[in-house]
Amino acid sequence: MTTPEFSNHNYTYEDYLKWDGQWELIDGVPYSMAPSPSFTHQYIVGELYAALRDYFQQQGCIVVVAPFDVIFASSLDGKSVKNVVQPDISVICNREKITEKGCVGAPDLIVEVLSPSTALKDRNEKYKLYQRFEVKEYWMVDPLHRTVEVYGWHNGVYEKREVFGEQDVLVSFLHPDLKVCLNDVFQRLS
């Protein structure tokens, strides 16, 4: 096992599989997943997972938490795939995309909980990646400000639906009957 050399920005999934530690690969550029997420980060992921799992199980979808590879490609050709990420939560409604290696193709919904070490990547590189590969809905959760930004795919780009605060009930862009009481998500963090 190895780690990537940052002078090379043209890595592939084949390289990614050989690295020590947890990494993400965006447009051939490696990003370290260290350090481990905080308690607050993991608590929010757990609360959102529970809320999403209950709803999406009834829709026939699978909800998965990190670490779980999302491979943005139509097949697992390791020499051409340059985008592999580990979103905090992925919702996959097309079960044919799920393999033992991860999700091959875009999930329907991705949730990223921002942390100081990942916030810029989540807001920039990952936002652009998810938009380009047509992830239908993207939530960015800000634990510091206790908000969730919801973006939905519309006419080839993301459109910001709304920013929900801790006293709000989040309503999904694509699933209007999916409602998440954010007070339940953030309440035990005071």
C-alpha positions as CSV (number, residue, x, y, z in Angstrom):
1,M,0.0,0.0,0.0
2,T,1.1,3.6,-0.7
3,T,-0.1,7.2,-0.5
4,P,-0.4,9.5,-3.4
5,E,2.3,12.0,-4.4
6,F,0.7,15.4,-4.7
7,S,2.8,16.4,-7.7
8,N,0.6,14.1,-9.8
9,H,-2.9,15.2,-10.4
10,N,-4.0,12.5,-12.8
11,Y,-4.8,9.6,-10.5
12,T,-7.4,7.0,-11.3
13,Y,-9.6,4.6,-9.4
14,E,-6.9,1.9,-10.0
15,D,-4.4,4.1,-8.0
16,Y,-7.0,4.9,-5.3
17,L,-7.4,1.2,-4.5
18,K,-3.7,1.0,-3.6
19,W,-3.5,3.9,-1.1
20,D,-3.2,3.5,2.7
21,G,-5.8,5.4,4.8
22,Q,-9.0,7.1,3.6
23,W,-8.9,9.2,0.5
24,E,-11.3,10.8,-2.0
25,L,-10.4,11.4,-5.7
26,I,-12.0,14.4,-7.5
27,D,-11.0,14.9,-11.1
28,G,-7.8,12.9,-10.6
29,V,-6.8,14.9,-7.5
30,P,-6.4,13.1,-4.2
31,Y,-7.9,14.4,-0.9
32,S,-7.1,13.0,2.5
33,M,-10.0,12.1,4.7
34,A,-8.0,12.7,7.9
35,P,-8.6,13.6,10.7
36,S,-11.5,11.6,11.9
37,P,-14.8,13.4,12.2
38,S,-15.8,15.1,15.4
39,F,-18.5,13.9,17.8
40,T,-20.9,16.6,16.6
41,H,-20.3,15.6,13.0
42,Q,-21.0,12.0,13.7
43,Y,-24.0,12.7,15.9
44,I,-25.7,14.8,13.1
45,V,-24.9,12.1,10.5
46,G,-26.5,9.5,12.8
47,E,-29.7,11.6,13.4
48,L,-30.1,12.3,9.6
49,Y,-29.4,8.7,8.7
50,A,-32.2,7.6,11.1
51,A,-34.7,10.1,9.6
52,L,-33.8,9.3,6.0
53,R,-33.7,5.6,6.5
54,D,-37.3,5.4,7.8
55,Y,-38.6,7.4,4.8
56,F,-36.5,5.9,2.0
57,Q,-37.0,2.3,3.0
58,Q,-40.6,2.8,2.2
59,Q,-39.6,4.1,-1.3
60,G,-37.4,1.0,-2.0
61,C,-34.2,3.0,-1.7
62,I,-31.0,2.2,0.3
63,V,-29.4,4.8,2.7
64,V,-25.7,4.3,3.4
65,V,-23.3,6.2,5.6
66,A,-19.5,6.7,5.1
67,P,-17.1,5.2,4.6
68,F,-18.8,4.0,1.4
69,D,-17.4,4.7,-2.0
70,V,-19.4,6.6,-4.6
71,I,-17.7,6.0,-7.9
72,F,-18.8,8.5,-10.6
73,A,-18.6,6.3,-13.7
74,S,-20.8,4.0,-15.7
75,S,-18.6,1.0,-15.0
76,L,-15.6,0.1,-12.8
77,D,-12.9,0.6,-15.4
78,G,-10.2,1.5,-13.0
79,K,-7.9,3.2,-15.5
80,S,-10.4,5.8,-16.6
81,V,-12.4,6.6,-13.4
82,K,-11.1,9.8,-11.8
83,N,-13.9,10.5,-9.2
84,V,-14.4,8.5,-6.1
85,V,-15.8,10.1,-3.0
86,Q,-17.2,9.0,0.4
87,P,-20.2,11.3,1.2
88,D,-21.5,11.3,4.8
89,I,-24.8,9.9,3.6
90,S,-25.8,8.5,0.2
91,V,-29.4,7.6,-0.9
92,I,-29.5,5.2,-3.8
93,C,-32.8,4.3,-5.4
94,N,-31.5,2.4,-8.3
95,R,-30.2,-0.8,-6.7
96,E,-28.4,-1.8,-9.9
97,K,-25.8,0.9,-9.0
98,I,-24.9,-0.9,-5.8
99,T,-21.9,-3.3,-5.9
100,E,-19.7,-4.7,-3.2
101,K,-17.2,-1.9,-4.2
102,G,-19.7,0.9,-3.6
103,C,-22.2,2.9,-5.7
104,V,-21.3,3.0,-9.4
105,G,-23.0,6.2,-10.7
106,A,-24.7,9.1,-9.1
107,P,-26.8,8.5,-5.9
108,D,-30.2,10.2,-5.8
109,L,-29.4,12.2,-2.7
110,I,-26.1,13.1,-1.0
111,V,-25.7,14.7,2.4
112,E,-22.4,16.2,3.5
113,V,-21.9,17.5,7.1
114,L,-19.4,20.3,7.0
115,S,-16.3,20.2,9.2
116,P,-13.4,22.7,9.3
117,S,-11.2,20.4,7.3
118,T,-13.7,19.6,4.6
119,A,-16.1,22.6,4.3
120,L,-14.3,24.2,1.3
121,K,-14.1,20.9,-0.6
122,D,-17.8,20.2,0.2
123,R,-18.9,23.7,-1.0
124,N,-16.7,23.8,-4.1
125,E,-15.2,20.7,-5.6
126,K,-17.9,18.3,-4.4
127,Y,-20.7,20.7,-5.2
128,K,-19.4,21.0,-8.8
129,L,-18.8,17.2,-9.0
130,Y,-22.3,16.3,-7.8
131,Q,-23.9,18.9,-10.1
132,R,-21.9,17.6,-13.1
133,F,-22.8,14.0,-12.5
134,E,-26.5,14.9,-11.8
135,V,-26.9,13.9,-8.2
136,K,-30.6,14.9,-7.9
137,E,-30.4,16.5,-4.5
138,Y,-27.5,17.7,-2.3
139,W,-27.7,18.8,1.3
140,M,-24.9,20.7,3.0
141,V,-25.3,20.6,6.8
142,D,-23.5,23.3,8.8
143,P,-23.2,22.2,12.4
144,L,-21.7,25.5,13.6
145,H,-24.7,27.6,12.3
146,R,-27.1,24.7,12.6
147,T,-28.4,25.0,9.1
148,V,-29.0,22.7,6.1
149,E,-28.7,24.1,2.6
150,V,-30.8,22.0,0.1
151,Y,-29.9,22.0,-3.6
152,G,-32.0,20.3,-6.2
153,W,-31.2,19.4,-9.8
154,H,-33.2,21.6,-12.3
155,N,-32.5,22.4,-15.9
156,G,-29.0,21.1,-15.9
157,V,-27.7,22.8,-12.7
158,Y,-28.4,23.0,-9.0
159,E,-30.9,25.5,-7.8
160,K,-30.8,26.5,-4.2
161,R,-34.1,25.5,-2.7
162,E,-33.8,26.9,0.7
163,V,-31.7,27.2,3.8
164,F,-33.3,25.6,6.8
165,G,-32.5,26.5,10.4
166,E,-32.6,24.4,13.6
167,Q,-36.2,25.4,14.3
168,D,-37.4,24.5,10.8
169,V,-38.8,21.4,9.2
170,L,-36.6,20.6,6.2
171,V,-38.6,19.8,3.1
172,S,-36.9,17.8,0.3
173,F,-36.6,19.4,-3.1
174,L,-37.4,16.2,-4.9
175,H,-39.5,14.4,-2.3
176,P,-41.9,17.0,-0.9
177,D,-43.4,14.5,1.5
178,L,-40.0,14.0,3.1
179,K,-39.9,16.3,6.1
180,V,-37.1,16.3,8.7
181,C,-37.6,18.3,12.0
182,L,-34.1,19.9,12.4
183,N,-34.7,20.5,16.1
184,D,-34.5,16.8,16.5
185,V,-31.2,16.7,14.6
186,F,-29.5,19.5,16.4
187,Q,-31.3,19.5,19.9
188,R,-28.8,17.4,21.9
189,L,-25.9,19.5,20.8
190,S,-26.6,22.4,23.1
